[in-house]
Amino acid sequence: MKKLTITTIAIALSSLCFAQSRITIEECYGKARENYPLIKQLGLVEKTKDYNIDNVSKGYLPQLMFSSKATYQSDVTKIPIDLSAIGIQGVNIPQLSKDQYGITLDLNQTIWDGGAIKSQKNIIRSSSEVEKNNIEVSLYSINERINQIYFGILLADAQILQNKLLKEFLDNSYSQVSSYVKNGIANQADLDAIKVDMIKADQNNVEFLTTKNTYITMLSKLIGTEISLDTEFVKPLPVIPSDKGVLNRPEMSLYDAQVLKYKSEYSNINAGLYPKLSLFATGGYGKPGLDMFENKFSPYYIAGIKLNWNIGNFYSLKSQRRLIRNNIDMVENQRELFLFNTDIDKTQKELAIDKYMDQIKYDDEIIRLKTSIRKASEAKIANGTISGTDLMRDINSEHAAIQTKILHEIQLLLAIYDFKYVMNDF
């Protein structure tokens, strides 16, 4: 396997196209939403709604139906009268042919449908709102992924910077101890102890750069913009959000849309209870026509008004309404469950914010004390009273304290933005 070096990583990172020199987490939210393939479905849902409403509206237009038939019957209607038996001679009663033909064009014009078409339009609109809000919920969840990646980059940046400072400090310590070795105050083992930590610092730098590269690659794919290693990731201010805000999550709009959809089905059920009134006309040409005694091809027409009333819809009225009520209750239960879980998440994020704020209060004092200990160790090694290993223990202890503070600061920011995500308070 090819050995991974700092130079290799730097070259790989610099090969990324430089898109911009500065970026904020808010810009990442917007770009990720625009780049996410699901965003296209919002436009498709809107188009589908328009097409469906247009199709339903055509129910008001005259409905035409063309039909034709040709039949052969084994028997036809006959008049069972023998005219010769009553003294009438030379008169034949016409008889229908067994082969019959017909072509018809039927026209039906709705006058009143009991509100069926209007209720169907409302159902289409409300169903479309449910679909769009479902998409918005999915799009919103991207923000949480952005939080994890963006603050991962900020942490890696802070670790790289601190590691750079450590390397500079170790270089200075190595130079000082080298002079102590020459003067007989320290020995080669003391110098080797520092060298080991210098190598570890180089090793840590590779790890931090690799981590940052991974996060940058992931973020680039999410927002659809190439990001280089030179891009500045703006660190947000740790502004503690208010816990008195109104929950404005897209899930709430989704539940509202679902309830509205079920309520719109009430009007559709009611429309099915009313009679339907329409005009109709039928024009035809066939053998026989309307006059069954004329066994020849002839045109004809029929026109009138028609009333249809499906009384059977009353049979299932109560059960249908109960089903809709049950569906609404299920949505309200989902809303209640969501609010319950969200309140738990909110409390958890608030406790996390408080925890990291308390920890940061102690970090500075811990760093101050460890710095004092390290300086004392530097004086002792200069006097030859401690070894290089003891000095490096104190240097590493100070460095670990600084890294802990860095971690706590990023964790605090992440907790704040996780709280904002829970409340949709960006």
Beta strands, then each sheet from edge to edge (+ up, - down):
strand 1: 22-23
strand 2: 63-72
strand 3: 99-112
strand 4: 232-233
strand 5: 276-287
strand 6: 298-308
sheet 1: 1+ 4+
sheet 2: 2+ 3- 5+ 6-
end
